[in-house]
Amino acid sequence: MRKFFSGIGDYIMNTDKALWIFAISATVYGLLLLSSVERAGGSYVTTQMFAAGIGIVIAVVISVIDYEYIGRLWWLLGIVALGLFVAVFLFGMTVEGTDDTAWIKLPGGLTFQPSELVKILFIVTFAKHLDFLKQTEKLKSFIAVISLLGHAMIPIIIIHLQGDDGSALIFFFIALIMMFTAGIQARYFIALLGLVAVGVPVLWNVIMNDEHRNRILALNDIDGNALTDYGYQQYQSKVSIASGELTGYGLGNGVRIERGLVPEQYNDFIFSVAGEELGFIGCVLLLTILMIVIVRVFINALKARDDMGSYICFGVFAMLASQILINIGMVIGFLPVIGITLPFFSAGGTSVMCVFFGIGLVQSVHLHNKDVETVKVSYTRNERIKI
């Protein structure tokens, strides 16, 4: 028993405590906001708390496993990811409030969104791909870049076919940032930017449907459908945030929240709840907590013992940072609504659970980086003794 508690103590001492503290603080903050939203109907807190608990426990397990060993299982993780995608096509369903078939129904009335877990699996497999190319000195070759783009396009295309373009966009940013931080030459990014610019007409006229186009047009149509149709959600969100002023109405006292005036306020638009009930101060607190989380992930990427660990951390950083920026941009009306959740805060058991899986990977990089430092210190001491 003493050895067990000693092991727990050693884990706590060596883990990235700030990352754990602020990740869990974000979750608790989100639970408080969701408890207020329940006044408008629905039950979110119990599911969110249960999923977060499972996520934290599994994250701890992931953190004690050397990430290099996890990376060596890239082929198995890839098979699991493809299996999840096949399961969506066979058994997928559309949940209330969405327009994409990206969920699988579980026993007990629960639902699971495979793309959230695939994000984590993709980060590991893509990191392994980058690491292999770096070790074989092929990272900067044209063929290597094409292979990386092909790797990234597999989940992006599959998720697009499922109708979940928001998640597909997150995969794109994860791959882009991981490639950039790995040292892919700037000319390839410039070429990609040129292709995107040339492809905008095709994207607008062929790939996008009327709903996609109207969501973008609604950003500047404040006197038209912004009040009645595609821009209604964002308009109501901005009114809620503005009504909170500096300190808000107080947790559990927001009238607009109780009436449910902001559609999906428990999910993608949870930031509007913080704005109305806790005001500007509450919004700044929320963003500060999330900023500290992503900064800690970024620092772990810089301090990783090898390229593989660094790539994994940058992947988790890209996932969190892109979701935060896009979600906040949606809520305050700077970006179109594309169904991106706010990490740790938005209701969704799959989302919060898988975000903690990502935190577990970062902790694995941190903990096993500590192992190397300990070995180095021991080696230095032994050499001194010999002398």
N, C-alpha and C positions, 0 to 999 in steps of 0.2 A: 504493500500500500504506500509506503514511504517513497519507494522508487517511482510509483505511478505519479504521485503529486510532485515529485522532483522533476519528472519529465514534463509535466504541465508547466511548472515554473520555468524550466529551460526554454520551452516553446514560447512562452509569453515574453521572456527576456530577449529572445533572438528575432522574434517576428517584427514586422513593420507595424508598431503599435498605433502610430498616427493614422495609417491607412485603415486599420480595423476600426478605430474609434470613430473616424468621420464617415466611413461607409455605414456603420451601424447607426450613427447619429442621423444620417440622411434617411435611413429606413424608418426610424422612430418618428422623425419629423413627418414623413409621408403618411405613417399610420395615424398621426394626429389629424392631418388634413382629411384623410379618408373617413375618419370617425365623424367629422363634421358633415361631410358629403352625404353620409347615410341618412341624414334628416330628410333628404329629398327622395328617399326610397332606395332600396338595394342593400346588399350586405357585402362589404369588401374587406373589412378589417381582419376578420378571422382567417379568410383564405390567404390574404397578404402576409399575415403574421406567420401562418403555418408554412407557407412557401419560403419566406425569408429564413425561418428557422432551419428548414431542410437545406437551403442554399448555404447557410453559414457552416453547418456541420460538414457538408460535402466539401466546401471550400477549405476547411481545416484539413480534411483528409488529402485533398489535392496538394495543399501546401507542403505537406511532409513528404510527398513523393518527389523525387528529383525530376525536374522538368525535362531533363535530357532523356530520361527513361520514357516519359510521356511522349516526347518527340519521336522516339524510336518506334512507337506504335502508330505512326502517321497513317499507315496503310489501313489499319483497323478503324481508326477514326474516320477516314475517308469512306470506308464501306458503311459505317454507321450513318454518316451524313447522307449518303445516297439512299440508304434504306429508309431514312426518315422522309426524304423527298418522295420516294415511291409510295410510302404509306399515305402521304397527303393526297396524292393523285387517286389512290384507291379508296381511302376512307375520309378524305377531307370534308370539312363543313365550313359554313359561314356563320359566324357568331353575330349576335345583335349589335348594331352600331357600326358594322364594317361592310365592305363590299368585295372582299376577297376570300377565296377558299384556301385558308392557310392554317386551319385548326384541326385537331383530331379529338374526337369525343372520348373521354375516359369514364370508367365506372364512377358512379356517385354523382353524375351530372357535371363533373369537372371537364375542362378543356385544356389542351396542350398545344402550344404553337412551336412546331419543330424548328422553324427558322431561327428562333432565339438560341436554341442549343447549337444549331449548325454554325452560328457566328463564332462560338467558342472553339468548336472543332476546326473551323476554317482558319482561325488565327494560328492554331498549332500546326496544321498541315502546311499553311503558307509560310510560316516561320521556318519549318523544316526544309521547304523547297528553297527558300532564300539562303539558308545556311549551307545546303548542299552546293548550290551554285557558287557561293562565296569560297567554300573550301576547295572546290575544283577550279577556282580562278576563272569561272565562266560567267560571273554575275553581270558583267558589262557587255556581253556579246548580244547581238541582235536576236539570235535564236533563243537565248535565255529570257530576254524580255518578252518575246512572243509566247514562250512556254508559261511565263508568269501570268500574262494576260489571259491565256487559255484557261489556266487554273482558276483565275478569278471569275471568268465569264460563266463557268459551269453553274455555280449557285446563283449568280445574277440572272441568267436566262431562265433557270428553273423557277426561281421565285417570281420573276416577272410573269411567267405563264400562269402562276397561281393567283396573279392579280395583286400581289403585295409589293408594289413599286417602292414604297417607303423603305422596306427592309432591303430591297435590292440596291437602293442608293447607299445604304449604310455599308453593305458589302463592298461597293465600289470605293468608298472613302477609306475603308480599312485596308484594302489592297493598295490603294494609291499612297497612303501615308507610310505603310510598311515598306513599299518599294523605294520611296523617297529617302527614308531614314536608313535603308540598307546601302544606299549609295548609287542607285541607278542613275545614269547620266541625264543631265537636264534636257538634252536634245530630244529624248524620248517623251518627256512630259510636254515639251513644246509641240512636238508632233501630235501627241494625243489631244492637246488643247485645240490644235488646228483642225483635227478630225471632228471634234465635238462642235466647233464653230461651223464647219461645213455641213455637218449633219443636223443642225438645228431645224432647218426646213422639213427634213424627213421626220425628225422627232415630233415636230408640231403637227404636221399634216397626216402622218401615217401611223406612228406608234401611239401618240396620245389620242384619247377619245374626247368627246365633247365635255365630259365632266372634268377631266384633267385641264383642258384649256380654260374652262370657265372658272376653275379655282384660281388659276393664275390671273386671269382678267379681273377677277373680283378684288384683287389687291388695290387696284386704282379706281374701282367703280363704287365709291362710297355713297353715291346717291342712288344707285340702281340696285342690282341684285345683292349687294353687300348687306342690305338691310332685310332682304326677304328670301334670299336663296343661297347661293354658294358662299357668300361672304357673311352670312348671318352668324355663324358660330364665332368667327373672329371678331365681329363687331361686338357681340355680347360679351366676349372675353375681355376686350379692351375697356368696355364700360365697367365691368366688375373690378378690374384692376385699378382703374382710375377712381372708382368710388371709395376704395380703401384708403386713399390719401397716404398720410405718413405712417399711422399706427394701425389702421384697419378698424373694423367693428368689434374685434375680439373673436377668439376661436369659438365656433358654435353659434355666432350671432349674425352671420351674414344672411340677409333676407333673400338676396338673389340666389344664393347657394341653396337655400331651403326650397325655393320655388323651382330650382333646376333650370334656370334661364340659359345657362351655358351648356349646350349639348356635350356629352362625353366629359363633363367636368371631373369625373372620378378617374379618368384615364389620360388621354393625350393633353387635356386642358386643366390638369391639376394645379398648374402654376397660377391660374386665375383665382383659385381658391385661396392660395397664400396671399395674393394681392388684395382680395376683398376683405379677408378677415384679419390679416396681420400687416397689411399695408406695405409701404415701401421698405420698411425695416424688415418685415418678414421675407420679402422677395430678395433683399440683399443677403440676409442670413442664409436663405436657401442656396443662392448662387455661390456664396462664400464656401459653404460646406462642400458643394460639388467641385468647386475650383480646387480646393485643398486635396480632394480625392484624386483628381486627374493630375495634379502637380506631383503628388506622391508616386503615382504610377509612372510618370515621366522620369522622375529622379531614379526610380528603380531600374528603368530602362538604361539610363546613363551609367549606372553603377553595376550592371550585370557582369558576371564573370566571363561571359563569352557572347558571341553574336546571336546564338540561338535564344538565349535568355533576353537579350536586348530586343530582338524582333518580336518575341511574345509580348513583352511589356508595351512596346510601341503599338502592337495590334490592339491590346485592351485599351490603351490610351485613345487610339483612333476611334474605336467603337463608342466609348463613353463621350468623348469630346464632340464627335459628329452628331450623336443623338441629342446631346444637351443643346448645342447651337441650333440645330434644326427645330427641335421642339419649342424652344423659347422664341425662335423666329416665327414659328407658326402662331403661337399664342398671342404675340403682340402685333401680328399682322404684317410682318416684313417678308415672310415666306408663305407659299401656298400650303394648305393643309394636305399632308401626305401620310398621315397615320404613323407618326414616330412617337414613341413613349419617352417620358422623362425618367432616366435611370434612378432607381431606388424609390421614386415617388409615385409614379403612375400605377394604378391598380392593374394587377396582372401577375398571377403567380409564376408563370413561366418566365416572364421578363425579370422579375426581381431575383428569382432563383438562379437564372443563368448569369446575371450580372455578378452575383457572388462567386459563381464558378470562375469568372474572369479574374476576380479579386484573388481567388485561391491560386491561380496560375502566377499572378504577380508575387504573391507571398512565397510561392515555391522558388521563384528566381531570387528573392531576397534572402530566404533562409539558407539556400544552398550556396549562395554567394558568401554567406557568413561561414559556412563549413570550410570553404577554400581559405578564407582569411585565417581561421583557426589553425588549419594545417600549416599555413605559411609561418604563423607565429611560433608554433611548436617546432618547426624545422629550424627556424632562426635560433631559438633557444638551445636546441640540441647542438647546433654548430658551435655556439658560444661555449658550451660545456666542453666540447672536444678540444677547443683551442685552449 
